[in-house]
Amino acid sequence: MSGDEALVVTPELMGEASAGGARGLPAYEGTLDVDVGNLLVSDPSPVNAKEVKKDVEGKFKEIATTMAQALITKLFALPSTPALVGRMVELPKPATLLPRFKPLPKPKPLTRWE
């Protein structure tokens, strides 16, 4: 992912929700890399081990909730068109190159008819 696509999550960006507002989402301060083309969000900053040891499931649920909210916020910012089942957006090209599990297939030799 390119460095210019980093999203710094602040209470102002997340609205009242991250400050413990009506939705009850936890406050989270950190840098998130959002790749809308792959629907991928990552946090390059290290996890605070002391906070995680206190409540492992709660801490990771908080991080996952914030990441999902950041991705959804970016998706709703894209131009959309109406569809039968709601609204549709065209995703931009992926910024993160994902590795392949298997190598590219080799081209098959041409048959005598081709």
Backbone bond lengths (Angstrom), bond angles and torsions (degrees), N, CA, C in turn:
res aa  C-N    CA-C-N  psi(-1)  N-CA   C-N-CA  omega(-1)  CA-C   N-CA-C  phi
1 M - - - 1.445 - - 1.505 108.21 -
2 S 1.312 116.79 139.51 1.450 120.71 -179.83 1.518 110.15 -73.26
3 G 1.325 116.05 150.05 1.449 121.04 -176.27 1.515 114.06 -67.80
4 D 1.341 118.15 -22.26 1.454 120.03 -177.53 1.524 112.26 -79.13
5 E 1.326 119.42 -1.18 1.456 122.41 -179.14 1.525 112.02 -101.28
6 A 1.332 118.47 11.25 1.459 120.62 -178.50 1.520 110.00 -71.59
7 L 1.299 116.30 141.52 1.453 123.31 179.57 1.516 107.53 -118.03
8 V 1.322 117.01 120.89 1.453 121.24 177.10 1.521 107.12 -93.22
9 V 1.320 115.95 119.20 1.454 121.66 -176.77 1.523 108.87 -84.95
10 T 1.313 115.67 122.43 1.456 121.82 178.38 1.520 108.45 -130.04
11 P 1.329 118.05 161.90 1.468 119.14 177.61 1.523 112.73 -59.52
12 E 1.347 117.72 -31.74 1.461 120.17 179.00 1.522 110.78 -65.70
13 L 1.338 117.29 -38.73 1.459 121.62 -179.58 1.524 110.90 -68.09
14 M 1.314 116.65 -42.64 1.452 120.76 -176.51 1.526 112.31 -84.79
15 G 1.322 118.06 -4.76 1.459 121.25 179.06 1.522 111.05 73.85
16 E 1.315 116.23 -156.81 1.455 121.00 -178.99 1.517 112.15 -67.15
17 A 1.321 117.14 -22.63 1.463 120.12 -174.26 1.516 112.12 -60.44
18 S 1.342 118.15 -43.00 1.450 118.90 -176.99 1.514 112.13 -74.79
19 A 1.305 118.17 -18.38 1.456 120.65 179.39 1.526 110.89 -91.47
20 G 1.346 116.34 18.79 1.451 120.07 -179.79 1.516 111.74 81.05
21 G 1.337 116.86 30.39 1.460 122.26 -176.31 1.513 112.26 -74.59
22 A 1.310 115.19 -149.63 1.463 121.88 -172.59 1.522 112.44 -60.57
23 R 1.310 118.01 -35.27 1.452 120.40 -178.84 1.520 112.43 -77.84
24 G 1.307 116.99 -22.00 1.457 120.49 178.25 1.522 113.39 78.20
25 L 1.330 118.12 20.48 1.452 119.60 177.34 1.525 109.62 -75.01
26 P 1.330 117.11 144.74 1.454 119.69 -178.52 1.522 112.09 -73.91
27 A 1.332 115.87 154.79 1.459 120.99 177.23 1.523 108.72 -73.40
28 Y 1.327 116.87 140.41 1.463 121.26 -179.35 1.517 108.54 -145.47
29 E 1.294 116.12 125.75 1.457 121.77 175.85 1.523 106.99 -115.49
30 G 1.311 117.62 124.04 1.454 120.40 179.14 1.508 110.81 178.27
31 T 1.317 115.79 175.02 1.452 122.24 178.86 1.516 108.28 -105.40
32 L 1.318 116.73 123.58 1.451 121.53 178.62 1.520 109.39 -113.87
33 D 1.328 115.84 136.59 1.461 121.74 172.74 1.517 106.78 -96.80
34 V 1.331 116.31 117.03 1.466 121.42 -177.43 1.522 108.78 -110.56
35 D 1.330 116.58 121.06 1.460 123.24 175.34 1.525 106.45 -114.98
36 V 1.330 116.21 94.89 1.457 121.00 -175.61 1.521 110.84 -67.11
37 G 1.324 118.37 -30.89 1.460 121.72 -179.38 1.519 112.77 -61.87
38 N 1.330 118.04 -34.39 1.455 123.02 176.93 1.524 112.03 -100.46
39 L 1.337 117.85 0.03 1.467 122.71 -172.68 1.523 109.75 53.18
40 L 1.336 115.26 49.58 1.461 123.22 -173.50 1.515 109.85 -123.24
41 V 1.331 116.50 134.04 1.461 122.57 174.35 1.515 107.11 -129.69
42 S 1.331 116.64 132.33 1.462 120.25 177.51 1.521 109.31 -135.53
43 D 1.312 115.14 154.00 1.455 122.49 178.80 1.521 107.33 -120.39
44 P 1.343 118.30 105.97 1.458 120.62 -176.66 1.529 113.79 -74.69
45 S 1.320 118.26 -11.56 1.457 119.72 -177.87 1.529 110.34 -76.40
46 P 1.330 117.15 148.00 1.467 119.75 -179.17 1.528 111.18 -69.85
47 V 1.311 115.21 154.84 1.463 121.61 179.22 1.526 108.36 -83.88
48 N 1.330 116.88 138.15 1.453 122.07 177.82 1.529 108.46 -74.62
49 A 1.341 116.73 109.31 1.463 121.56 -174.68 1.519 112.23 -62.70
50 K 1.326 118.37 -35.43 1.467 120.56 -179.09 1.521 111.38 -64.95
51 E 1.335 116.67 -42.52 1.465 120.22 179.21 1.521 111.42 -67.81
52 V 1.328 116.82 -36.96 1.462 121.01 -177.81 1.527 110.20 -68.98
53 K 1.334 117.22 -38.65 1.467 120.00 -179.23 1.522 111.93 -64.94
54 K 1.332 117.31 -30.10 1.461 120.33 179.48 1.530 111.10 -66.87
55 D 1.343 116.44 -45.22 1.461 121.08 -176.85 1.527 108.27 -150.97
56 V 1.329 116.35 87.93 1.462 121.35 -174.86 1.526 111.36 -60.82
57 E 1.303 116.80 -54.94 1.465 120.45 -176.03 1.529 111.45 -64.41
58 G 1.320 116.77 -41.86 1.460 120.67 -178.96 1.517 112.40 -64.81
59 K 1.337 116.87 -41.31 1.468 120.73 -178.28 1.531 110.46 -65.70
60 F 1.339 116.80 -46.05 1.460 118.86 -178.79 1.522 111.74 -71.84
61 K 1.325 117.40 -28.62 1.457 120.02 174.45 1.532 109.92 -67.27
62 E 1.324 116.30 -38.19 1.464 121.29 177.06 1.532 110.99 -62.95
63 I 1.330 116.43 -45.54 1.471 120.69 -179.80 1.534 110.42 -65.11
64 A 1.335 116.88 -44.10 1.463 120.69 -179.75 1.526 111.50 -64.09
65 T 1.330 116.96 -38.78 1.461 120.90 178.58 1.522 110.74 -63.72
66 T 1.319 116.47 -43.50 1.460 120.71 179.09 1.520 111.37 -64.55
67 M 1.331 116.79 -41.69 1.462 120.52 179.30 1.525 110.97 -64.54
68 A 1.318 117.22 -43.36 1.461 120.62 178.87 1.524 110.55 -63.60
69 Q 1.328 117.28 -41.35 1.463 120.89 179.31 1.525 111.00 -64.45
70 A 1.339 117.64 -38.78 1.463 120.92 178.64 1.526 110.84 -64.71
71 L 1.343 116.98 -41.27 1.464 120.75 178.53 1.526 110.69 -65.56
72 I 1.313 117.30 -43.51 1.466 120.84 -179.71 1.525 110.67 -65.44
73 T 1.333 117.04 -38.36 1.460 120.59 177.09 1.522 110.75 -61.03
74 K 1.334 117.05 -43.26 1.469 120.90 177.58 1.527 111.38 -65.62
75 L 1.340 117.53 -39.21 1.465 120.58 179.61 1.524 111.58 -64.45
76 F 1.341 117.04 -41.06 1.456 120.11 179.72 1.523 112.00 -71.54
77 A 1.331 117.97 -15.97 1.456 120.95 177.67 1.533 111.84 -81.98
78 L 1.341 117.60 -15.40 1.468 121.25 179.84 1.529 110.00 -75.46
79 P 1.340 117.04 150.34 1.465 119.41 176.10 1.533 110.03 -65.12
80 S 1.332 116.40 137.80 1.460 119.99 -176.34 1.526 110.51 -125.80
81 T 1.330 114.42 161.23 1.458 121.59 176.28 1.523 108.14 -126.55
82 P 1.343 117.49 147.81 1.467 119.27 179.24 1.531 110.83 -69.70
83 A 1.330 115.36 146.20 1.461 122.25 177.23 1.526 107.98 -136.86
84 L 1.320 116.38 174.16 1.457 120.60 -179.27 1.525 112.38 -63.43
85 V 1.318 117.23 -33.45 1.464 120.99 -175.06 1.527 112.71 -104.21
86 G 1.314 118.45 8.45 1.468 120.80 -178.94 1.516 110.44 145.66
87 R 1.310 116.67 -130.83 1.461 121.65 178.75 1.519 108.67 -120.12
88 M 1.338 115.71 150.02 1.461 120.88 179.52 1.525 108.94 -123.82
89 V 1.334 115.40 144.19 1.462 121.08 174.18 1.520 108.11 -125.21
90 E 1.312 115.28 150.16 1.452 120.31 173.81 1.517 106.89 -96.30
91 L 1.334 116.22 120.58 1.456 120.46 -177.27 1.524 110.01 -73.00
92 P 1.336 116.84 144.68 1.460 119.22 175.44 1.523 110.19 -71.18
93 K 1.324 115.89 169.81 1.462 119.77 177.84 1.530 108.83 -63.31
94 P 1.337 116.86 142.36 1.464 119.72 179.81 1.529 111.47 -62.36
95 A 1.316 116.11 141.41 1.461 121.65 178.24 1.524 111.23 -95.32
96 T 1.330 117.01 -20.49 1.462 121.80 -178.56 1.515 109.01 -102.77
97 L 1.308 116.49 125.99 1.460 121.31 177.42 1.520 108.15 -83.35
98 L 1.316 116.82 117.58 1.456 121.45 179.93 1.523 109.93 -94.32
99 P 1.331 117.95 139.64 1.470 119.83 -179.68 1.525 111.35 -73.82
100 R 1.326 115.25 153.73 1.462 120.76 176.65 1.518 108.71 -91.45
101 F 1.335 116.72 144.76 1.455 121.17 177.10 1.525 109.85 -72.17
102 K 1.325 116.55 -41.71 1.463 121.70 -179.53 1.523 108.58 -116.88
103 P 1.340 117.26 154.28 1.470 119.05 177.42 1.529 110.92 -68.47
104 L 1.329 115.46 162.62 1.461 120.49 177.52 1.523 109.83 -60.45
105 P 1.329 117.98 142.07 1.470 119.15 178.94 1.525 110.96 -67.83
106 K 1.331 115.15 145.89 1.463 120.55 178.21 1.520 108.69 -77.54
107 P 1.335 116.75 144.82 1.471 118.44 179.22 1.533 110.76 -65.13
108 K 1.327 115.30 138.70 1.458 120.08 -179.84 1.524 109.04 -77.62
109 P 1.321 117.31 145.52 1.472 118.89 177.22 1.529 110.31 -67.05
110 L 1.308 115.27 147.34 1.456 120.65 179.86 1.519 110.45 -69.07
111 T 1.322 115.07 142.42 1.467 119.04 175.43 1.534 108.51 -79.89
112 R 1.306 116.78 171.51 1.468 118.26 -179.16 1.520 111.87 -70.41
113 W 1.343 118.01 -16.66 1.452 121.55 178.53 1.526 111.03 -83.72
114 E 1.310 117.98 -20.17 1.447 120.28 -177.79 1.501 108.88 -89.81
